[in-house]
Amino acid sequence: MAVYERSSKLIECTSLFQGRCRWRNLYNIDQKDVIKESQQHVVANDENSSTVIFVGTFTSQDNIQS
């Protein structure tokens, strides 16, 4: 799980259902009409793999140096 505060969302990912994630309303996770589920497999779905979620902020005005 991860919190995306900017959009008031809770990101829930599971290895069930072939590794999908859902976005829920951060303040009321029971509201069924606000759940969005990924259509693609985005997290590992086997016992030997792991997944890390990173939520960050970026705007096109940010000056990124590599």
DSSP file (Angstrom, degrees, kcal/mol; ACC not computed):
  #  RESIDUE AA STRUCTURE BP1 BP2  ACC     N-H-->O    O-->H-N    N-H-->O    O-->H-N    TCO  KAPPA ALPHA  PHI   PSI    X-CA   Y-CA   Z-CA
    1    1 A M              0   0    0      0, 0.0     2,-0.3     0, 0.0    11,-0.2   0.000 360.0 360.0 360.0 150.4    0.0    0.0    0.0
    2    2 A A  E     -A   11   0A   0      9,-1.9     9,-3.5    52,-0.0     2,-0.5  -0.985 360.0-127.9-148.9 152.1    1.0    3.6   -0.6
    3    3 A V  E     -A   10   0A   0     -2,-0.3     2,-0.8     7,-0.2     7,-0.2  -0.897   9.5-164.5-105.6 129.6   -0.6    6.9    0.0
    4    4 A Y  E > > +A    9   0A   0      5,-2.9     5,-2.3    -2,-0.5     3,-0.9  -0.830  13.4 179.9-109.3  88.4   -0.8    9.5   -2.9
    5    5 A E  G > 5S+     0   0    0     -2,-0.8     3,-1.2     1,-0.2    -1,-0.2   0.832  70.4  66.5 -63.7 -36.3   -1.7   12.5   -0.8
    6    6 A R  G 3 5S+     0   0    0      1,-0.3    -1,-0.2    -3,-0.1    -2,-0.0   0.841 116.9  27.6 -57.0 -34.3   -1.9   15.0   -3.7
    7    7 A S  G < 5S-     0   0    0     -3,-0.9    -1,-0.3     2,-0.1    -2,-0.2   0.279 109.0-118.6-108.9   8.9   -5.0   13.2   -5.1
    8    8 A S  T < 5 +     0   0    0     -3,-1.2    18,-2.7    -4,-0.4    19,-0.4   0.917  66.5 143.6  53.5  48.2   -6.2   11.8   -1.7
    9    9 A K  E   < -AB   4  25A   0     -5,-2.3    -5,-2.9    16,-0.2     2,-0.5  -0.891  48.1-146.7-120.4 148.9   -5.8    8.3   -2.9
   10   10 A L  E     -AB   3  24A   0     14,-2.4    14,-2.4    -2,-0.3     2,-0.7  -0.969  18.2-149.3-107.5 125.3   -4.7    5.0   -1.3
   11   11 A I  E     -AB   2  23A   0     -9,-3.5    -9,-1.9    -2,-0.5     2,-0.5  -0.874  15.5-173.4-100.3 118.1   -2.9    2.7   -3.7
   12   12 A E  E     - B   0  22A   0     10,-2.9    10,-2.9    -2,-0.7     2,-0.4  -0.951   3.1-178.5-115.7 120.5   -3.4   -0.9   -2.9
   13   13 A C  E     + B   0  21A   0     -2,-0.5     2,-0.3     8,-0.3     8,-0.2  -0.927   2.3 177.2-120.7 146.0   -1.5   -3.6   -4.9
   14   14 A T        -     0   0    0      6,-1.9     6,-0.4    -2,-0.4    29,-0.2  -0.976  38.8-130.9-144.1 154.8   -1.8   -7.3   -4.5
   15   15 A S  S >  S+     0   0    0     -2,-0.3     3,-0.6     4,-0.2     4,-0.4   0.593  84.8  96.4 -82.0 -10.3   -0.3  -10.4   -6.1
   16   16 A L  G >> S+     0   0    0      1,-0.2     4,-1.1     2,-0.2     3,-0.8  -0.363  80.0  29.6 -69.4 159.7   -3.9  -11.8   -6.4
   17   17 A F  G 34 S-     0   0    0      1,-0.2    -1,-0.2     2,-0.2    -3,-0.1   0.860 140.1 -57.8  56.7  39.3   -5.7  -11.3   -9.7
   18   18 A Q  G <4 S-     0   0    0     -3,-0.6    -1,-0.2     1,-0.2    25,-0.2   0.796 101.8 -54.3  64.7  32.7   -2.4  -11.4  -11.6
   19   19 A G  T <4 S+     0   0    0     -3,-0.8    23,-2.5    -4,-0.4    24,-1.8   0.959  84.3 162.7  75.4  54.1   -0.7   -8.5   -9.8
   20   20 A R     <  -     0   0    0     -4,-1.1    -6,-1.9    -6,-0.4     2,-0.3  -0.682  26.1-143.1-105.8 159.6   -3.1   -5.6  -10.1
   21   21 A C  E     -B   13   0A   0     19,-0.3    17,-2.9    -2,-0.2     2,-0.4  -0.866   8.0-157.5-117.6 153.7   -3.4   -2.3   -8.2
   22   22 A R  E     -BC  12  37A   0    -10,-2.9   -10,-2.9    -2,-0.3     2,-0.5  -0.977   9.0-144.6-128.2 144.7   -6.5   -0.3   -7.1
   23   23 A W  E     -BC  11  36A   0     13,-3.0    13,-2.0    -2,-0.4     2,-0.3  -0.935  25.3-178.3-105.1 129.9   -6.8    3.3   -6.3
   24   24 A R  E     -B   10   0A   0    -14,-2.4   -14,-2.4    -2,-0.5     2,-0.3  -0.876  39.0 -90.1-124.5 158.5   -9.3    4.1   -3.5
   25   25 A N  E >   -B    9   0A   0      3,-0.4     3,-0.6    -2,-0.3   -16,-0.2  -0.549  35.8-141.6 -64.2 124.9  -10.5    7.2   -1.8
   26   26 A L  T 3  S+     0   0    0    -18,-2.7     3,-0.3    -2,-0.3    -1,-0.2   0.801  97.7  43.2 -62.3 -30.7   -8.1    7.8    1.0
   27   27 A Y  T 3  S+     0   0    0    -19,-0.4    -1,-0.2     1,-0.3     2,-0.1   0.579 128.3  23.2 -96.8 -10.5  -10.8    9.0    3.4
   28   28 A N    X   +     0   0    0     -3,-0.6     3,-1.3     3,-0.1    -3,-0.4  -0.588  60.2 174.9-153.7  86.4  -13.4    6.4    2.6
   29   29 A I  T 3  S+     0   0    0     -3,-0.3    -3,-0.1     1,-0.3    -1,-0.1   0.603  76.5  67.8 -73.1 -10.4  -12.0    3.2    1.2
   30   30 A D  T 3   +     0   0    0     -6,-0.1     2,-0.7    -5,-0.0    -1,-0.3   0.655  68.1 109.5 -81.9 -15.5  -15.5    1.5    1.2
   31   31 A Q    X   -     0   0    0     -3,-1.3     3,-1.1     1,-0.2    -6,-0.3  -0.478  52.5-166.2 -65.9 108.9  -16.9    3.8   -1.5
   32   32 A K  G >  S+     0   0    0     -2,-0.7     3,-1.1     1,-0.2    -1,-0.2   0.786  79.4  62.4 -69.8 -28.5  -17.2    1.4   -4.4
   33   33 A D  G 3  S+     0   0    0      1,-0.2    -1,-0.2    -3,-0.1    -2,-0.1   0.580 100.6  53.4 -77.7  -7.1  -17.8    4.1   -7.0
   34   34 A V  G <  S+     0   0    0     -3,-1.1     2,-0.4    -9,-0.1    -1,-0.2   0.372  81.0 111.4-106.6   5.0  -14.4    5.7   -6.4
   35   35 A I    <   -     0   0    0     -3,-1.1     2,-0.4    -4,-0.2   -11,-0.2  -0.650  45.0-171.1 -81.7 130.4  -12.3    2.5   -6.9
   36   36 A K  E     -C   23   0A   0    -13,-2.0   -13,-3.0    -2,-0.4     2,-0.4  -0.985   4.9-161.7-118.1 132.5  -10.1    2.4  -10.0
   37   37 A E  E     -C   22   0A   0     -2,-0.4   -15,-0.2   -15,-0.2     2,-0.1  -0.935  22.4-114.7-116.8 136.7   -8.4   -0.9  -10.9
   38   38 A S        -     0   0    0    -17,-2.9     4,-0.1    -2,-0.4   -18,-0.0  -0.391  13.8-152.6 -65.7 143.1   -5.4   -1.2  -13.2
   39   39 A Q  S    S+     0   0    0     -2,-0.1     2,-0.3   -19,-0.1    -1,-0.1   0.637  77.4  61.2 -89.7 -17.0   -6.2   -3.2  -16.4
   40   40 A Q  S    S-     0   0    0    -19,-0.1     2,-0.6   -21,-0.0   -19,-0.3  -0.713  95.6-101.3-107.8 161.1   -2.6   -4.3  -16.7
   41   41 A H        +     0   0    0     -2,-0.3   -21,-0.2     1,-0.2   -22,-0.2  -0.722  46.7 163.9 -81.2 118.6   -0.5   -6.4  -14.4
   42   42 A V        +     0   0    0    -23,-2.5     2,-0.3    -2,-0.6   -22,-0.2   0.515  53.0  51.2-119.2  -8.5    1.8   -4.0  -12.6
   43   43 A V  S    S-     0   0    0    -24,-1.8     8,-0.1   -25,-0.2   -29,-0.0  -0.902  93.8 -85.7-127.7 160.3    3.2   -5.9   -9.6
   44   44 A A        -     0   0    0     -2,-0.3   -25,-0.1     1,-0.1     7,-0.1  -0.313  33.3-168.4 -61.3 142.2    4.9   -9.3   -9.3
   45   45 A N        +     0   0    0    -27,-0.1     2,-0.3   -26,-0.1   -27,-0.1  -0.068  55.7  79.4-127.5  34.8    2.5  -12.2   -9.0
   46   46 A D  S >  S-     0   0    0      3,-0.1     3,-1.2   -28,-0.0    -2,-0.0  -0.943  82.9-112.4-136.8 163.8    4.7  -15.0   -7.9
   47   47 A E  T 3  S+     0   0    0     -2,-0.3    -3,-0.0     1,-0.2    -1,-0.0   0.614 110.6  53.6 -72.0 -13.1    6.2  -16.1   -4.6
   48   48 A N  T 3  S+     0   0    0      2,-0.0     2,-0.3     0, 0.0    -1,-0.2   0.394  98.9  70.8-103.0   2.4    9.8  -15.4   -5.6
   49   49 A S    <   -     0   0    0     -3,-1.2     2,-0.3     2,-0.0    -3,-0.1  -0.808  59.3-159.5-119.2 158.8    9.4  -11.7   -6.7
   50   50 A S        -     0   0    0     -2,-0.3     2,-0.4    -5,-0.0    -5,-0.1  -0.907   4.3-148.8-134.1 164.5    8.8   -8.5   -5.0
   51   51 A T        -     0   0    0     -2,-0.3     2,-0.4    -7,-0.1    -8,-0.1  -0.985   2.4-158.0-135.0 142.7    7.5   -5.0   -5.9
   52   52 A V        -     0   0    0     -2,-0.4     2,-0.5     2,-0.0    -2,-0.0  -0.974   9.8-149.4-120.9 136.4    8.3   -1.6   -4.5
   53   53 A I        -     0   0    0     -2,-0.4     2,-0.5   -52,-0.1    -2,-0.0  -0.907  12.6-174.1-106.3 131.2    5.9    1.4   -4.9
   54   54 A F        -     0   0    0     -2,-0.5     2,-0.5   -52,-0.1   -52,-0.0  -0.992   3.7-173.2-124.0 125.2    7.3    4.9   -5.2
   55   55 A V        +     0   0    0     -2,-0.5     2,-0.3   -52,-0.1   -52,-0.1  -0.977  21.3 155.3-117.0 119.1    5.0    7.9   -5.2
   56   56 A G        -     0   0    0     -2,-0.5     2,-0.4   -52,-0.0    -2,-0.0  -0.795  37.3-113.6-134.1 175.8    6.7   11.2   -5.9
   57   57 A T        +     0   0    0     -2,-0.3     2,-0.3     2,-0.0    -2,-0.0  -0.900  33.6 163.2-115.9 146.7    6.0   14.6   -7.2
   58   58 A F        -     0   0    0     -2,-0.4     2,-0.3     4,-0.0    -2,-0.0  -0.954  12.5-170.9-158.5 137.7    7.3   16.2  -10.4
   59   59 A T    >   -     0   0    0     -2,-0.3     3,-1.7     1,-0.0    -2,-0.0  -0.903  39.1-112.0-126.0 161.8    6.4   19.1  -12.6
   60   60 A S  T 3  S+     0   0    0     -2,-0.3    -1,-0.0     1,-0.3     0, 0.0   0.690 116.6  61.4 -66.5 -16.4    7.7   20.1  -16.0
   61   61 A Q  T 3  S+     0   0    0      2,-0.1    -1,-0.3     0, 0.0     2,-0.1   0.595  78.3 110.7 -84.2 -11.2    9.3   23.2  -14.4
   62   62 A D    <   -     0   0    0     -3,-1.7     2,-0.9     1,-0.1    -4,-0.0  -0.409  69.1-133.8 -65.2 137.2   11.5   21.0  -12.1
   63   63 A N        -     0   0    0     -2,-0.1     2,-0.5     2,-0.0    -1,-0.1  -0.820  24.3-166.1 -95.8 103.0   15.1   21.2  -13.1
   64   64 A I        -     0   0    0     -2,-0.9     2,-0.4     2,-0.0    -2,-0.0  -0.799   3.3-167.8 -95.6 123.7   16.4   17.6  -13.1
   65   65 A Q              0   0    0     -2,-0.5    -2,-0.0     1,-0.1     0, 0.0  -0.916 360.0 360.0-108.3 134.8   20.2   17.1  -13.2
   66   66 A S              0   0    0     -2,-0.4    -1,-0.1     0, 0.0    -2,-0.0   0.409 360.0 360.0-111.0 360.0   21.6   13.7  -13.9
